[in-house]
């Protein structure tokens, strides 16, 4: 990968975080993470998806409990996004929740969690037999 492409990819990863931070400058909420956690309660599915994706990007341990609650969301996209976001956070509470999520009713949540845990313990990813 050339240097220019790497630079563009880094900008794409950082830009949402910067936008959230700027949007929160005038907020009464103390941090962008608090704002995102509050967005998980929004009636708008799009806003909840946006929130779980960005909470995963922030990797802030203070969002673990809210993401665990998002695993119970009615929308499967939110549940899957919350599972992914929890895999991004290096916190013992997140690991415990992920292990419990191996029994989740949503097979895609289980698959996301199993993929993450297998990488964490050193098993290589294999092609699916499905």
N, CA, C and O atoms as a printed pandas DataFrame, in Angstrom:
     atom_number atom_name residue_name chain_id  residue_number  x_coord  y_coord  z_coord
0              1         N          UNK        A               1    0.846   -1.169    0.000
1              2        CA          UNK        A               1    0.000    0.000    0.000
2              3         C          UNK        A               1    0.896    1.239    0.000
3              4         O          UNK        A               1    1.831    1.340    0.795
4              5         N          UNK        A               2    0.602    2.174   -0.896
5              6        CA          UNK        A               2    1.453    3.357   -0.968
6              7         C          UNK        A               2    1.129    4.345    0.155
7              8         O          UNK        A               2    0.083    4.246    0.798
8              9         N          UNK        A               3    2.026    5.284    0.379
9             10        CA          UNK        A               3    1.922    6.217    1.502
10            11         C          UNK        A               3    0.680    7.103    1.395
11            12         O          UNK        A               3    0.047    7.412    2.404
12            13         N          UNK        A               4    0.335    7.509    0.182
13            14        CA          UNK        A               4   -0.821    8.390    0.014
14            15         C          UNK        A               4   -2.116    7.666    0.402
15            16         O          UNK        A               4   -2.983    8.251    1.049
16            17         N          UNK        A               5   -2.245    6.404    0.011
17            18        CA          UNK        A               5   -3.430    5.635    0.364
18            19         C          UNK        A               5   -3.504    5.423    1.872
19            20         O          UNK        A               5   -4.583    5.527    2.454
20            21         N          UNK        A               6   -2.382    5.129    2.509
21            22        CA          UNK        A               6   -2.363    4.969    3.965
22            23         C          UNK        A               6   -2.807    6.254    4.656
23            24         O          UNK        A               6   -3.550    6.217    5.637
24            25         N          UNK        A               7   -2.347    7.389    4.137
25            26        CA          UNK        A               7   -2.724    8.678    4.720
26            27         C          UNK        A               7   -4.235    8.899    4.592
27            28         O          UNK        A               7   -4.873    9.355    5.541
28            29         N          UNK        A               8   -4.807    8.580    3.436
29            30        CA          UNK        A               8   -6.252    8.730    3.238
30            31         C          UNK        A               8   -7.032    7.823    4.185
31            32         O          UNK        A               8   -8.047    8.239    4.743
32            33         N          UNK        A               9   -6.571    6.602    4.369
33            34        CA          UNK        A               9   -7.255    5.678    5.267
34            35         C          UNK        A               9   -7.233    6.189    6.699
35            36         O          UNK        A               9   -8.231    6.079    7.411
36            37         N          UNK        A              10   -6.097    6.750    7.131
37            38        CA          UNK        A              10   -6.016    7.299    8.491
38            39         C          UNK        A              10   -6.987    8.460    8.665
39            40         O          UNK        A              10   -7.626    8.589    9.709
40            41         N          UNK        A              11   -7.097    9.301    7.644
41            42        CA          UNK        A              11   -8.031   10.432    7.706
42            43         C          UNK        A              11   -9.457    9.927    7.830
43            44         O          UNK        A              11  -10.245   10.477    8.600
44            45         N          UNK        A              12   -9.801    8.881    7.077
45            46        CA          UNK        A              12  -11.152    8.317    7.130
46            47         C          UNK        A              12  -11.460    7.710    8.498
47            48         O          UNK        A              12  -12.615    7.708    8.923
48            49         N          UNK        A              13  -10.455    7.202    9.185
49            50        CA          UNK        A              13  -10.675    6.632   10.504
50            51         C          UNK        A              13  -10.810    7.716   11.569
51            52         O          UNK        A              13  -11.572    7.550   12.521
52            53         N          UNK        A              14  -10.096    8.802   11.425
53            54        CA          UNK        A              14  -10.075    9.858   12.433
54            55         C          UNK        A              14  -11.207   10.863   12.237
55            56         O          UNK        A              14  -11.681   11.444   13.214
56            57         N          UNK        A              15  -11.647   11.079   11.009
57            58        CA          UNK        A              15  -12.636   12.108   10.719
58            59         C          UNK        A              15  -13.925   11.967   11.530
59            60         O          UNK        A              15  -14.377   12.966   12.090
60            61         N          UNK        A              16  -14.543   10.784   11.627
61            62        CA          UNK        A              16  -15.773   10.711   12.437
62            63         C          UNK        A              16  -15.550   11.100   13.888
63            64         O          UNK        A              16  -16.412   11.733   14.498
64            65         N          UNK        A              17  -14.418   10.734   14.442
65            66        CA          UNK        A              17  -14.124   11.073   15.835
66            67         C          UNK        A              17  -13.981   12.583   15.990
67            68         O          UNK        A              17  -14.472   13.159   16.961
68            69         N          UNK        A              18  -13.310   13.225   15.036
69            70        CA          UNK        A              18  -13.169   14.680   15.092
70            71         C          UNK        A              18  -14.519   15.375   14.965
71            72         O          UNK        A              18  -14.788   16.348   15.669
72            73         N          UNK        A              19  -15.367   14.878   14.070
73            74        CA          UNK        A              19  -16.687   15.483   13.893
74            75         C          UNK        A              19  -17.522   15.375   15.165
75            76         O          UNK        A              19  -18.218   16.318   15.540
76            77         N          UNK        A              20  -17.449   14.235   15.819
77            78        CA          UNK        A              20  -18.191   14.059   17.068
78            79         C          UNK        A              20  -17.667   15.019   18.129
79            80         O          UNK        A              20  -18.446   15.636   18.856
80            81         N          UNK        A              21  -16.360   15.142   18.213
81            82        CA          UNK        A              21  -15.760   16.039   19.204
82            83         C          UNK        A              21  -16.178   17.480   18.963
83            84         O          UNK        A              21  -16.513   18.192   19.909
84            85         N          UNK        A              22  -16.163   17.920   17.711
85            86        CA          UNK        A              22  -16.565   19.285   17.371
86            87         C          UNK        A              22  -18.041   19.487   17.671
87            88         O          UNK        A              22  -18.431   20.534   18.186
88            89         N          UNK        A              23  -18.869   18.491   17.353
89            90        CA          UNK        A              23  -20.306   18.603   17.599
90            91         C          UNK        A              23  -20.607   18.742   19.086
91            92         O          UNK        A              23  -21.622   19.330   19.460
92            93         N          UNK        A              24  -19.744   18.213   19.926
93            94        CA          UNK        A              24  -19.975   18.250   21.374
94            95         C          UNK        A              24  -19.419   19.495   22.051
95            96         O          UNK        A              24  -19.584   19.666   23.259
96            97         N          UNK        A              25  -18.763   20.365   21.293
97            98        CA          UNK        A              25  -18.150   21.533   21.933
98            99         C          UNK        A              25  -19.159   22.393   22.679
99           100         O          UNK        A              25  -18.853   22.920   23.748
100          101         N          UNK        A              26  -20.353   22.539   22.127
101          102        CA          UNK        A              26  -21.361   23.363   22.782
102          103         C          UNK        A              26  -22.331   22.566   23.622
103          104         O          UNK        A              26  -23.279   23.132   24.166
104          105         N          UNK        A              27  -22.123   21.274   23.742
105          106        CA          UNK        A              27  -23.047   20.410   24.484
106          107         C          UNK        A              27  -22.837   20.525   25.981
107          108         O          UNK        A              27  -21.756   20.882   26.451
108          109         N          UNK        A              28  -23.882   20.219   26.712
109          110        CA          UNK        A              28  -23.756   20.124   28.161
110          111         C          UNK        A              28  -23.117   18.802   28.548
111          112         O          UNK        A              28  -22.607   18.649   29.658
112          113         N          UNK        A              29  -23.147   17.855   27.633
113          114        CA          UNK        A              29  -22.563   16.546   27.886
114          115         C          UNK        A              29  -21.048   16.708   27.935
115          116         O          UNK        A              29  -20.469   17.469   27.159
116          117         N          UNK        A              30  -20.415   15.989   28.850
117          118        CA          UNK        A              30  -19.002   16.200   29.108
118          119         C          UNK        A              30  -18.068   15.681   28.025
119          120         O          UNK        A              30  -17.007   16.267   27.809
120          121         N          UNK        A              31  -18.422   14.616   27.348
121          122        CA          UNK        A              31  -17.493   14.049   26.378
122          123         C          UNK        A              31  -18.238   13.515   25.166
123          124         O          UNK        A              31  -19.442   13.269   25.228
124          125         N          UNK        A              32  -17.518   13.335   24.061
125          126        CA          UNK        A              32  -18.140   12.736   22.866
126          127         C          UNK        A              32  -18.662   11.329   23.154
127          128         O          UNK        A              32  -19.684   10.924   22.599
128          129         N          UNK        A              33  -17.976   10.587   24.008
129          130        CA          UNK        A              33  -18.426    9.230   24.330
130          131         C          UNK        A              33  -19.775    9.279   25.045
131          132         O          UNK        A              33  -20.653    8.462   24.767
132          133         N          UNK        A              34  -19.945   10.232   25.963
133          134        CA          UNK        A              34  -21.235   10.381   26.642
134          135         C          UNK        A              34  -22.339   10.692   25.634
135          136         O          UNK        A              34  -23.452   10.175   25.738
136          137         N          UNK        A              35  -22.023   11.530   24.671
137          138        CA          UNK        A              35  -22.988   11.871   23.629
138          139         C          UNK        A              35  -23.378   10.618   22.839
139          140         O          UNK        A              35  -24.558   10.401   22.561
140          141         N          UNK        A              36  -22.406    9.809   22.483
141          142        CA          UNK        A              36  -22.681    8.585   21.720
142          143         C          UNK        A              36  -23.496    7.591   22.547
143          144         O          UNK        A              36  -24.403    6.941   22.027
144          145         N          UNK        A              37  -23.173    7.476   23.821
145          146        CA          UNK        A              37  -23.933    6.578   24.695
146          147         C          UNK        A              37  -25.390    7.030   24.743
147          148         O          UNK        A              37  -26.297    6.199   24.705
148          149         N          UNK        A              38  -25.618    8.325   24.824
149          150        CA          UNK        A              38  -26.995    8.834   24.803
150          151         C          UNK        A              38  -27.689    8.549   23.478
151          152         O          UNK        A              38  -28.898    8.318   23.454
152          153         N          UNK        A              39  -26.946    8.561   22.379
153          154        CA          UNK        A              39  -27.529    8.271   21.060
154          155         C          UNK        A              39  -28.005    6.821   20.960
155          156         O          UNK        A              39  -28.853    6.510   20.124
156          157         N          UNK        A              40  -27.472    5.934   21.797
157          158        CA          UNK        A              40  -27.930    4.543   21.789
158          159         C          UNK        A              40  -29.391    4.424   22.229
159          160         O          UNK        A              40  -30.030    3.398   21.996
160          161         N          UNK        A              41  -29.914    5.464   22.860
161          162        CA          UNK        A              41  -31.311    5.486   23.309
162          163         C          UNK        A              41  -32.229    6.144   22.280
163          164         O          UNK        A              41  -33.437    6.234   22.501
164          165         N          UNK        A              42  -31.679    6.598   21.174
165          166        CA          UNK        A              42  -32.461    7.306   20.157
166          167         C          UNK        A              42  -33.490    6.371   19.519
167          168         O          UNK        A              42  -33.220    5.182   19.347
168          169         N          UNK        A              43  -34.659    6.895   19.169
169          170        CA          UNK        A              43  -35.628    6.078   18.432
170          171         C          UNK        A              43  -35.173    5.803   16.989
171          172         O          UNK        A              43  -35.691    4.903   16.328
172          173         N          UNK        A              44  -34.207    6.583   16.519
173          174        CA          UNK        A              44  -33.710    6.427   15.149
174          175         C          UNK        A              44  -32.676    5.305   15.071
175          176         O          UNK        A              44  -31.638    5.348   15.731
176          177         N          UNK        A              45  -32.983    4.311   14.257
177          178        CA          UNK        A              45  -32.059    3.195   14.069
178          179         C          UNK        A              45  -30.731    3.687   13.488
179          180         O          UNK        A              45  -29.666    3.216   13.888
180          181         N          UNK        A              46  -30.792    4.617   12.565
181          182        CA          UNK        A              46  -29.570    5.131   11.932
182          183         C          UNK        A              46  -28.657    5.794   12.967
183          184         O          UNK        A              46  -27.437    5.641   12.917
184          185         N          UNK        A              47  -29.248    6.519   13.889
185          186        CA          UNK        A              47  -28.439    7.177   14.927
186          187         C          UNK        A              47  -27.823    6.164   15.880
187          188         O          UNK        A              47  -26.692    6.341   16.334
188          189         N          UNK        A              48  -28.566    5.097   16.186
189          190        CA          UNK        A              48  -28.018    4.056   17.064
190          191         C          UNK        A              48  -26.881    3.302   16.378
191          192         O          UNK        A              48  -25.878    2.977   17.014
192          193         N          UNK        A              49  -27.034    3.022   15.082
193          194        CA          UNK        A              49  -25.958    2.363   14.335
194          195         C          UNK        A              49  -24.719    3.250   14.320
195          196         O          UNK        A              49  -23.606    2.784   14.564
196          197         N          UNK        A              50  -24.923    4.527   14.033
197          198        CA          UNK        A              50  -23.827    5.497   14.019
198          199         C          UNK        A              50  -23.129    5.510   15.377
199          200         O          UNK        A              50  -21.902    5.580   15.451
200          201         N          UNK        A              51  -23.916    5.442   16.449
201          202        CA          UNK        A              51  -23.349    5.487   17.794
202          203         C          UNK        A              51  -22.496    4.253   18.087
203          204         O          UNK        A              51  -21.383    4.389   18.595
204          205         N          UNK        A              52  -22.997    3.044   17.775
205          206        CA          UNK        A              52  -22.195    1.850   18.088
206          207         C          UNK        A              52  -20.916    1.815   17.266
207          208         O          UNK        A              52  -19.868    1.403   17.764
208          209         N          UNK        A              53  -20.994    2.242   16.015
209          210        CA          UNK        A              53  -19.783    2.258   15.178
210          211         C          UNK        A              53  -18.733    3.200   15.753
211          212         O          UNK        A              53  -17.550    2.866   15.813
212          213         N          UNK        A              54  -19.172    4.359   16.167
213          214        CA          UNK        A              54  -18.223    5.341   16.691
214          215         C          UNK        A              54  -17.752    5.016   18.101
215          216         O          UNK        A              54  -16.629    5.362   18.465
216          217         N          UNK        A              55  -18.584    4.361   18.898
217          218        CA          UNK        A              55  -18.116    3.909   20.209
218          219         C          UNK        A              55  -17.008    2.869   20.033
219          220         O          UNK        A              55  -16.055    2.833   20.812
220          221         N          UNK        A              56  -17.136    2.029   19.014
221          222        CA          UNK        A              56  -16.060    1.088   18.715
222          223         C          UNK        A              56  -14.790    1.799   18.294
223          224         O          UNK        A              56  -13.688    1.363   18.625
224          225         N          UNK        A              57  -14.943    2.888   17.567
225          226        CA          UNK        A              57  -13.770    3.660   17.128
226          227         C          UNK        A              57  -13.087    4.360   18.309
227          228         O          UNK        A              57  -11.862    4.472   18.341
228          229         N          UNK        A              58  -13.879    4.828   19.271
229          230        CA          UNK        A              58  -13.307    5.492   20.445
230          231         C          UNK        A              58  -12.613    4.513   21.390
231          232         O          UNK        A              58  -11.643    4.876   22.055
232          233         N          UNK        A              59  -13.099    3.288   21.451
233          234        CA          UNK        A              59  -12.508    2.238   22.300
234          235         C          UNK        A              59  -12.459    2.636   23.770
235          236         O          UNK        A              59  -11.526    2.276   24.488
236          237         N          UNK        A              60  -13.456    3.372   24.207
237          238        CA          UNK        A              60  -13.478    3.887   25.576
238          239         C          UNK        A              60  -14.179    2.898   26.508
239          240         O          UNK        A              60  -15.336    2.549   26.276
240          241         N          UNK        A              61  -13.494    2.445   27.556
241          242        CA          UNK        A              61  -14.090    1.492   28.491
242          243         C          UNK        A              61  -15.362    1.988   29.177
243          244         O          UNK        A              61  -16.159    1.180   29.654
244          245         N          UNK        A              62  -15.560    3.293   29.233
245          246        CA          UNK        A              62  -16.765    3.810   29.886
246          247         C          UNK        A              62  -18.038    3.479   29.111
247          248         O          UNK        A              62  -19.136    3.655   29.639
248          249         N          UNK        A              63  -17.916    3.006   27.876
249          250        CA          UNK        A              63  -19.089    2.680   27.072
250          251         C          UNK        A              63  -19.473    1.202   27.129
251          252         O          UNK        A              63  -20.439    0.795   26.482
252          253         N          UNK        A              64  -18.742    0.399   27.886
253          254        CA          UNK        A              64  -18.972   -1.052   27.912
254          255         C          UNK        A              64  -20.396   -1.403   28.351
255          256         O          UNK        A              64  -21.053   -2.221   27.705
256          257         N          UNK        A              65  -20.872   -0.809   29.414
257          258        CA          UNK        A              65  -22.206   -1.141   29.933
258          259         C          UNK        A              65  -23.286   -0.774   28.909
259          260         O          UNK        A              65  -24.213   -1.550   28.681
260          261         N          UNK        A              66  -23.169    0.395   28.299
261          262        CA          UNK        A              66  -24.155    0.817   27.300
262          263         C          UNK        A              66  -24.128   -0.110   26.087
263          264         O          UNK        A              66  -25.180   -0.440   25.538
264          265         N          UNK        A              67  -22.942   -0.532   25.669
265          266        CA          UNK        A              67  -22.848   -1.455   24.531
266          267         C          UNK        A              67  -23.413   -2.825   24.888
267          268         O          UNK        A              67  -23.996   -3.497   24.038
268          269         N          UNK        A              68  -23.244   -3.241   26.136
269          270        CA          UNK        A              68  -23.841   -4.511   26.573
270          271         C          UNK        A              68  -25.365   -4.429   26.473
271          272         O          UNK        A              68  -26.017   -5.393   26.071
272          273         N          UNK        A              69  -25.923   -3.290   26.835
273          274        CA          UNK        A              69  -27.371   -3.090   26.692
274          275         C          UNK        A              69  -27.783   -3.081   25.227
275          276         O          UNK        A              69  -28.859   -3.566   24.877
276          277         N          UNK        A              70  -26.927   -2.530   24.372
277          278        CA          UNK        A              70  -27.234   -2.477   22.933
278          279         C          UNK        A              70  -27.272   -3.872   22.312
279          280         O          UNK        A              70  -27.871   -4.058   21.252
280          281         N          UNK        A              71  -26.645   -4.847   22.956
281          282        CA          UNK        A              71  -26.737   -6.235   22.477
282          283         C          UNK        A              71  -28.167   -6.761   22.565
283          284         O          UNK        A              71  -28.490   -7.782   21.957
284          285         N          UNK        A              72  -29.029   -6.069   23.322
285          286        CA          UNK        A              72  -30.434   -6.471   23.484
286          287         C          UNK        A              72  -31.366   -5.675   22.573
287          288         O          UNK        A              72  -32.582   -5.856   22.631
288          289         N          UNK        A              73  -30.821   -4.804   21.740
289          290        CA          UNK        A              73  -31.632   -3.952   20.865
290          291         C          UNK        A              73  -32.513   -4.815   19.958
291          292         O          UNK        A              73  -32.146   -5.938   19.612
292          293         N          UNK        A              74  -33.670   -4.284   19.580
293          294        CA          UNK        A              74  -34.579   -5.005   18.676
294          295         C          UNK        A              74  -34.002   -5.149   17.272
295          296         O          UNK        A              74  -34.307   -6.106   16.560
296          297         N          UNK        A              75  -33.168   -4.192   16.881
297          298        CA          UNK        A              75  -32.616   -4.205   15.520
298          299         C          UNK        A              75  -31.341   -5.054   15.463
299          300         O          UNK        A              75  -30.417   -4.828   16.244
300          301         N          UNK        A              76  -31.284   -6.025   14.550
301          302        CA          UNK        A              76  -30.096   -6.878   14.467
302          303         C          UNK        A              76  -28.823   -6.118   14.099
303          304         O          UNK        A              76  -27.735   -6.517   14.512
304          305         N          UNK        A              77  -28.934   -5.048   13.341
305          306        CA          UNK        A              77  -27.747   -4.261   12.976
306          307         C          UNK        A              77  -27.111   -3.612   14.200
307          308         O          UNK        A              77  -25.889   -3.499   14.298
308          309         N          UNK        A              78  -27.958   -3.191   15.123
309          310        CA          UNK        A              78  -27.452   -2.578   16.350
310          311         C          UNK        A              78  -26.760   -3.642   17.206
311          312         O          UNK        A              78  -25.677   -3.410   17.742
312          313         N          UNK        A              79  -27.394   -4.804   17.326
313          314        CA          UNK        A              79  -26.795   -5.888   18.125
314          315         C          UNK        A              79  -25.429   -6.279   17.567
315          316         O          UNK        A              79  -24.469   -6.438   18.321
316          317         N          UNK        A              80  -25.347   -6.431   16.265
317          318        CA          UNK        A              80  -24.080   -6.826   15.628
318          319         C          UNK        A              80  -23.033   -5.728   15.768
319          320         O          UNK        A              80  -21.860   -6.004   16.021
320          321         N          UNK        A              81  -23.462   -4.491   15.603
321          322        CA          UNK        A              81  -22.535   -3.366   15.766
322          323         C          UNK        A              81  -22.024   -3.263   17.193
323          324         O          UNK        A              81  -20.853   -2.959   17.422
324          325         N          UNK        A              82  -22.906   -3.518   18.149
325          326        CA          UNK        A              82  -22.501   -3.471   19.555
326          327         C          UNK        A              82  -21.487   -4.577   19.850
327          328         O          UNK        A              82  -20.524   -4.362   20.586
328          329         N          UNK        A              83  -21.708   -5.761   19.273
329          330        CA          UNK        A              83  -20.756   -6.859   19.464
330          331         C          UNK        A              83  -19.395   -6.465   18.899
331          332         O          UNK        A              83  -18.366   -6.675   19.541
332          333         N          UNK        A              84  -19.393   -5.893   17.697
333          334        CA          UNK        A              84  -18.129   -5.451   17.104
334          335         C          UNK        A              84  -17.467   -4.389   17.975
335          336         O          UNK        A              84  -16.266   -4.460   18.235
336          337         N          UNK        A              85  -18.246   -3.401   18.429
337          338        CA          UNK        A              85  -17.682   -2.316   19.234
338          339         C          UNK        A              85  -17.056   -2.859   20.523
339          340         O          UNK        A              85  -15.996   -2.395   20.945
340          341         N          UNK        A              86  -17.703   -3.826   21.133
341          342        CA          UNK        A              86  -17.139   -4.418   22.354
342          343         C          UNK        A              86  -15.818   -5.120   22.074
343          344         O          UNK        A              86  -14.946   -5.160   22.942
344          345         N          UNK        A              87  -15.657   -5.671   20.881
345          346        CA          UNK        A              87  -14.384   -6.328   20.557
346          347         C          UNK        A              87  -13.244   -5.326   20.429
347          348         O          UNK        A              87  -12.075   -5.706   20.484
348          349         N          UNK        A              88  -13.574   -4.061   20.260
349          350        CA          UNK        A              88  -12.553   -3.024   20.080
350          351         C          UNK        A              88  -12.047   -2.462   21.403
351          352         O          UNK        A              88  -11.041   -1.753   21.433
352          353         N          UNK        A              89  -12.741   -2.776   22.498
353          354        CA          UNK        A              89  -12.436   -2.175   23.792
354          355         C          UNK        A              89  -11.640   -3.155   24.646
355          356         O          UNK        A              89  -12.088   -4.269   24.917
356          357         N          UNK        A              90  -10.479   -2.733   25.056
357          358        CA          UNK        A              90   -9.615   -3.573   25.882
358          359         C          UNK        A              90   -9.962   -3.345   27.354
359          360         O          UNK        A              90   -9.378   -2.497   28.028
360          361         N          UNK        A              91  -10.925   -4.124   27.823
361          362        CA          UNK        A              91  -11.408   -3.982   29.190
362          363         C          UNK        A              91  -11.921   -5.347   29.645
363          364         O          UNK        A              91  -12.609   -6.022   28.880
364          365         N          UNK        A              92  -11.607   -5.769   30.861
365          366        CA          UNK        A              92  -12.064   -7.086   31.329
366          367         C          UNK        A              92  -13.581   -7.242   31.311
367          368         O          UNK        A              92  -14.093   -8.336   31.073
368          369         N          UNK        A              93  -14.305   -6.141   31.565
369          370        CA          UNK        A              93  -15.778   -6.218   31.538
370          371         C          UNK        A              93  -16.273   -6.531   30.133
371          372         O          UNK        A              93  -17.219   -7.299   29.959
372          373         N          UNK        A              94  -15.630   -5.932   29.128
373          374        CA          UNK        A              94  -16.021   -6.203   27.745
374          375         C          UNK        A              94  -15.762   -7.665   27.402
375          376         O          UNK        A              94  -16.581   -8.303   26.741
376          377         N          UNK        A              95  -14.635   -8.194   27.845
377          378        CA          UNK        A              95  -14.309   -9.593   27.571
378          379         C          UNK        A              95  -15.349  -10.517   28.204
379          380         O          UNK        A              95  -15.774  -11.491   27.583
380          381         N          UNK        A              96  -15.756  -10.217   29.427
381          382        CA          UNK        A              96  -16.767  -11.044   30.101
382          383         C          UNK        A              96  -18.090  -11.010   29.331
383          384         O          UNK        A              96  -18.730  -12.045   29.147
384          385         N          UNK        A              97  -18.489   -9.838   28.891
385          386        CA          UNK        A              97  -19.731   -9.687   28.127
386          387         C          UNK        A              97  -19.627  -10.439   26.804
387          388         O          UNK        A              97  -20.587  -11.079   26.374
388          389         N          UNK        A              98  -18.462  -10.363   26.157
389          390        CA          UNK        A              98  -18.273  -11.069   24.889
390          391         C          UNK        A              98  -18.359  -12.581   25.077
391          392         O          UNK        A              98  -18.950  -13.279   24.253
392          393         N          UNK        A              99  -17.778  -13.080   26.145
393          394        CA          UNK        A              99  -17.850  -14.522   26.403
394          395         C          UNK        A              99  -19.308  -14.938   26.618
395          396         O          UNK        A              99  -19.742  -15.972   26.111
396          397         N          UNK        A             100  -20.058  -14.137   27.367
397          398        CA          UNK        A             100  -21.482  -14.422   27.562
398          399         C          UNK        A             100  -22.254  -14.335   26.244
399          400         O          UNK        A             100  -23.236  -15.051   26.050
400          401         N          UNK        A             101  -21.813  -13.462   25.344
401          402        CA          UNK        A             101  -22.491  -13.277   24.055
402          403         C          UNK        A             101  -22.314  -14.465   23.115
403          404         O          UNK        A             101  -22.973  -14.535   22.078
404          405         N          UNK        A             102  -21.438  -15.394   23.462
405          406        CA          UNK        A             102  -21.315  -16.618   22.656
406          407         C          UNK        A             102  -22.610  -17.426   22.693
407          408         O          UNK        A             102  -22.816  -18.302   21.853
408          409         N          UNK        A             103  -23.486  -17.139   23.662
409          410        CA          UNK        A             103  -24.791  -17.807   23.755
410          411         C          UNK        A             103  -25.927  -16.898   23.273
411          412         O          UNK        A             103  -27.099  -17.199   23.496
412          413         N          UNK        A             104  -25.587  -15.809   22.626
413          414        CA          UNK        A             104  -26.591  -14.845   22.169
414          415         C          UNK        A             104  -27.525  -15.492   21.155
415          416         O          UNK        A             104  -27.118  -16.387   20.414
416          417         N          UNK        A             105  -28.768  -15.043   21.121
417          418        CA          UNK        A             105  -29.754  -15.611   20.185
418          419         C          UNK        A             105  -29.443  -15.279   18.721
419          420         O          UNK        A             105  -29.829  -16.035   17.829
420          421         N          UNK        A             106  -28.762  -14.180   18.462
421          422        CA          UNK        A             106  -28.444  -13.755   17.094
422          423         C          UNK        A             106  -27.174  -14.472   16.622
423          424         O          UNK        A             106  -26.107  -14.263   17.200
424          425         N          UNK        A             107  -27.268  -15.316   15.582
425          426        CA          UNK        A             107  -26.096  -16.062   15.120
426          427         C          UNK        A             107  -24.971  -15.162   14.608
427          428         O          UNK        A             107  -23.801  -15.537   14.674
428          429         N          UNK        A             108  -25.318  -13.981   14.101
429          430        CA          UNK        A             108  -24.283  -13.072   13.609
430          431         C          UNK        A             108  -23.507  -12.431   14.757
431          432         O          UNK        A             108  -22.314  -12.154   14.628
432          433         N          UNK        A             109  -24.184  -12.199   15.874
433          434        CA          UNK        A             109  -23.491  -11.711   17.063
434          435         C          UNK        A             109  -22.526  -12.791   17.540
435          436         O          UNK        A             109  -21.364  -12.508   17.831
436          437         N          UNK        A             110  -23.010  -14.031   17.619
437          438        CA          UNK        A             110  -22.138  -15.138   18.046
438          439         C          UNK        A             110  -20.932  -15.276   17.127
439          440         O          UNK        A             110  -19.813  -15.500   17.589
440          441         N          UNK        A             111  -21.165  -15.142   15.818
441          442        CA          UNK        A             111  -20.073  -15.279   14.848
442          443         C          UNK        A             111  -19.033  -14.173   15.026
443          444         O          UNK        A             111  -17.834  -14.450   15.007
444          445         N          UNK        A             112  -19.471  -12.933   15.198
445          446        CA          UNK        A             112  -18.552  -11.804   15.401
446          447         C          UNK        A             112  -17.715  -12.014   16.656
447          448         O          UNK        A             112  -16.502  -11.803   16.655
448          449         N          UNK        A             113  -18.378  -12.428   17.716
449          450        CA          UNK        A             113  -17.686  -12.647   18.987
450          451         C          UNK        A             113  -16.707  -13.820   18.873
451          452         O          UNK        A             113  -15.571  -13.726   19.338
452          453         N          UNK        A             114  -17.143  -14.915   18.260
453          454        CA          UNK        A             114  -16.270  -16.087   18.111
454          455         C          UNK        A             114  -15.043  -15.749   17.271
455          456         O          UNK        A             114  -13.936  -16.193   17.577
456          457         N          UNK        A             115  -15.236  -14.970   16.217
457          458        CA          UNK        A             115  -14.104  -14.561   15.371
458          459         C          UNK        A             115  -13.091  -13.749   16.187
459          460         O          UNK        A             115  -11.884  -13.978   16.106
460          461         N          UNK        A             116  -13.600  -12.807   16.962
461          462        CA          UNK        A             116  -12.716  -11.977   17.781
462          463         C          UNK        A             116  -11.979  -12.811   18.826
463          464         O          UNK        A             116  -10.764  -12.690   18.978
464          465         N          UNK        A             117  -12.721  -13.662   19.547
465          466        CA          UNK        A             117  -12.100  -14.451   20.611
466          467         C          UNK        A             117  -11.073  -15.427   20.057
467          468         O          UNK        A             117  -10.049  -15.672   20.694
468          469         N          UNK        A             118  -11.331  -15.988   18.879
469          470        CA          UNK        A             118  -10.354  -16.920   18.302
470          471         C          UNK        A             118   -9.066  -16.189   17.921
471          472         O          UNK        A             118   -7.976  -16.745   18.058
472          473         N          UNK        A             119   -9.185  -14.955   17.446
473          474        CA          UNK        A             119   -7.983  -14.161   17.154
474          475         C          UNK        A             119   -7.249  -13.804   18.445
475          476         O          UNK        A             119   -6.019  -13.812   18.496
476          477         N          UNK        A             120   -8.015  -13.493   19.477
477          478        CA          UNK        A             120   -7.443  -13.075   20.753
478          479         C          UNK        A             120   -6.600  -14.189   21.387
479          480         O          UNK        A             120   -5.564  -13.932   22.000
480          481         N          UNK        A             121   -7.069  -15.430   21.223
481          482        CA          UNK        A             121   -6.321  -16.532   21.821
482          483         C          UNK        A             121   -5.349  -17.191   20.844
483          484         O          UNK        A             121   -4.633  -18.127   21.202
484          485         N          UNK        A             122   -5.331  -16.688   19.598
485          486        CA          UNK        A             122   -4.294  -17.120   18.679
486          487         C          UNK        A             122   -4.680  -18.150   17.649
487          488         O          UNK        A             122   -3.799  -18.681   16.972
488          489         N          UNK        A             123   -5.964  -18.464   17.496
489          490        CA          UNK        A             123   -6.370  -19.392   16.449
490          491         C          UNK        A             123   -6.524  -18.636   15.142
491          492         O          UNK        A             123   -7.119  -17.558   15.122
492          493         N          UNK        A             124   -5.990  -19.187   14.030
493          494        CA          UNK        A             124   -6.161  -18.519   12.743
494          495         C          UNK        A             124   -7.598  -18.608   12.262
495          496         O          UNK        A             124   -8.311  -19.565   12.564
496          497         N          UNK        A             125   -8.009  -17.604   11.515
497          498        CA          UNK        A             125   -9.367  -17.592   10.967
498          499         C          UNK        A             125   -9.427  -18.553    9.798
499          500         O          UNK        A             125   -8.507  -18.606    8.981
500          501         N          UNK        A             126  -10.512  -19.315    9.715
501          502        CA          UNK        A             126  -10.691  -20.293    8.642
502          503         C          UNK        A             126  -11.888  -19.922    7.801
503          504         O          UNK        A             126  -12.751  -19.143    8.205
504          505         N          UNK        A             127  -11.913  -20.514    6.599
505          506        CA          UNK        A             127  -13.072  -20.336    5.737
506          507         C          UNK        A             127  -14.267  -21.043    6.370
507          508         O          UNK        A             127  -14.121  -22.088    7.005
508          509         N          UNK        A             128  -15.434  -20.466    6.192
509          510        CA          UNK        A             128  -16.660  -21.044    6.738
510          511         C          UNK        A             128  -17.089  -22.244    5.894
511          512         O          UNK        A             128  -16.862  -22.274    4.685
512          513         N          UNK        A             129  -17.699  -23.212    6.529
513          514        CA          UNK        A             129  -18.217  -24.391    5.833
514          515         C          UNK        A             129  -19.657  -24.190    5.394
515          516         O          UNK        A             129  -20.252  -25.088    4.799
516          517         N          UNK        A             130  -20.224  -23.024    5.680
517          518        CA          UNK        A             130  -21.633  -22.767    5.373
518          519         C          UNK        A             130  -21.890  -22.724    3.898
519          520         O          UNK        A             130  -23.028  -22.517    3.476
